[in-house]
Structure formats: structure tokens, C-alpha cells
């Protein structure tokens, strides 16, 4: 579905020269960034907490180790579940040409995470500055290779389907059948099922499954135990939720959020210019990215740049 333009305030970039600008901002639980849009493409990463991004077309839940890609001119809101440490890159339009022109949740590799944190520590990056130009190149190469993650809940437009969706969104644990809900929607079960397939490209059952998974993630971010989050989100048993979580994110909820806390601890060791104790990962993975692409000379230039990043300030 295409993004729908909504009312919202325009938040323009104040730096017209830099290819990448950044924002580091911590938010309290429950805070909502009001509807707005930018003149740059935006990569929003939370090193701590879970964000819910809403546009006119869909809702995305963004847990740790994931980021949301928001193209320029797309109005959106961002709601925080638990305290959120937001780290954002703003890219000049078309700098990352291969990314979709619609919002999506992407996987954040350890290398991309370190690059985001370092760029945020630098404040802004310009291609004309040699070291910064190399860093921009590594970031763009990483964005070309990202994997999108199905943590999206598409919105509906037909009033009858909207009424059904709103009923379950208000209470994800609602145990009523679709047929029972349809009695108050003005349409038959068969019609509603057709509208879901037609408007969002998935069955009602799949849509509700996504709704429950996303709601459980928000509850976990707010500090809920796995059992409580599972039952509040409408799962019949905690094991059913754990199974669905593992299918989507590759591990159990407990293990996933434990990794997020470890990553938060690693970020707290980053110094004032954005170097962290794990930046050897940057050197190793960046060289691998370039050499696999046959860009050996570029890999060598990146190596010099990354070695320089790891030098103490007084040795530069």
C-alpha cells in the first residue's frame, strides 16, 4: 500500500551540506513524538527500549537489534514502550537508493549498530571529509545488504474492516471469534475475510497474529514477564507466544531482551567521540564487505580509516 499524506508538522534539516546528520535522544516510557515528516530519509534505531511507528498506511514495532526505515516526506508518529534511547541517521534523499520507498523494519547487524553509534557521536558526516566519506561508504554498503523483518501491521480503509480491526486493536486478548465480531461491523465473516486479503494482503488470522505479537513486544519492553505479556496479548499459553516470537526473531523473548540489555551496557562504554570496546568488529566486517564485492582498493582505504578510528585521540 502507498503511504497516505496526513497532517503533521514539517521538521526540515538545518544542515544542508552533510550527507548524513544524526540525532541522539532519550525518551521516557509512554512518550509520543507527534505526527511529523522530514526532507531526508531516516533510519531510526533504539539501542534501548521498543518503539511503535505509525503512518497512514501501517504500524511497525521496532524492538532492539532492529531499526525502522522511514523515507523522506512520510508523516509518522513514534511511541515509546519503556524508556527508549533513540539513535537516528538522516540521509540525503537517494543516498541509499536500494532501500524501499515505503517504511520497513530492518535487521541491524553488529557492524551497522556500531556505525550508527559512531555516526551519532560524530554528529554529522560529509563526503568531502576523507575519513567521514569512508564511513558514509561503509554505512551505505551495509544498508544495501539489510534484511527486512515482518513486524508490520497494515491499516485498512473499508469502514467495515476498520471496525473489526479497531475492536481487536483495543483488546488484543479478545477471545471472540471473527463471526461474533462481524455482527457489529455491518458485514459478513466472508466479506471481512475478503476485505483483509484485498486491502492488506494477508488473512484476518495472520493479521491478528501480527497484532498479538507486536502487543506482547510492547508489554515486554515495559517490564512485563513473558507469561503476563503472552496472556495479555491474547495467546492461549506462554509457549504459543514463545514459539511465534522465535519464528519471527530467531530466539526466545527472554534471550532476546537479555541481549538487548548487554548491548545497552556496551554502548555505555562508548567514549565521547563514539568509539566502543567492540569496534574491532567494524574493522573485520567492513573489510569483509568490501573484499567480497571485489573492491579491494576501497577495502584498503576503509582499513586505514578504521584503524584511525581506534587510535586514542592523543595519538592521531
LINHU-V735633 format. One record per residue. N is the residue number from 1. PSI is psi in whole degrees, 0 to 359 (999 if undefined). Layout:
# LINHU-V735633
N	PSI
N	PSI
This chain:
# LINHU-V735633
1	145
2	152
3	141
4	130
5	128
6	171
7	149
8	159
9	149
10	124
11	86
12	156
13	136
14	353
15	105
16	346
17	323
18	138
19	325
20	126
21	167
22	166
23	130
24	119
25	133
26	138
27	146
28	157
29	135
30	351
31	143
32	122
33	120
34	168
35	127
36	173
37	163
38	167
39	11
40	155
41	150
42	131
43	112
44	119
45	134
46	111
47	347
48	141
49	178
50	134
51	148
52	117
53	129
54	136
55	184
56	342
57	329
58	175
59	137
60	137
61	132
62	97
63	174
64	154
65	5
66	160
67	161
68	134
69	122
70	107
71	158
72	146
73	7
74	112
75	138
76	157
77	157
78	121
79	143
80	131
81	113
82	173
83	137
84	131
85	100
86	133
87	116
88	137
89	134
90	117
91	140
92	141
93	136
94	6
95	320
96	79
97	334
98	352
99	154
100	157
101	14
102	160
103	150
104	155
105	132
106	156
107	135
108	110
109	163
110	322
111	312
112	322
113	312
114	324
115	319
116	313
117	319
118	317
119	319
120	324
121	328
122	332
123	306
124	152
125	134
126	138
127	327
128	337
129	122
130	306
131	319
132	325
133	320
134	318
135	318
136	318
137	318
138	318
139	314
140	319
141	319
142	321
143	330
144	332
145	6
146	154
147	135
148	149
149	134
150	68
151	50
152	140
153	99
154	147
155	155
156	162
157	329
158	128
159	325
160	316
161	325
162	319
163	319
164	314
165	318
166	325
167	317
168	328
169	323
170	332
171	91
172	338
173	5
174	118
175	2
176	151
177	165
178	321
179	321
180	319
181	324
182	338
183	332
184	5
185	346
186	17
187	158
188	164
189	318
190	320
191	316
192	318
193	320
194	318
195	320
196	314
197	321
198	319
199	326
200	359
201	21
202	160
203	163
204	320
205	317
206	319
207	314
208	325
209	317
210	318
211	313
212	320
213	315
214	321
215	319
216	322
217	318
218	318
219	320
220	319
221	331
222	1
223	5
224	149
225	160
226	315
227	314
228	314
229	318
230	312
231	321
232	330
233	357
234	6
235	144
236	327
237	156
238	325
239	328
240	320
241	315
242	319
243	316
244	321
245	314
246	321
247	323
248	319
249	359
250	2
251	179
252	159
253	317
254	314
255	322
256	311
257	337
258	319
259	323
260	321
261	324
262	319
263	323
264	320
265	323
266	322
267	326
268	344
269	356
270	136
271	186
272	341
273	9
274	10
275	137
276	168
277	344
278	18
279	352
280	332
281	322
282	310
283	310
284	313
285	325
286	316
287	322
288	319
289	311
290	318
291	326
292	333
293	0
294	10
295	66
296	314
297	320
298	324
299	320
300	321
301	320
302	324
303	314
304	318
305	315
306	326
307	320
308	323
309	326
310	352
311	141
312	152
313	319
314	356
315	0
316	999
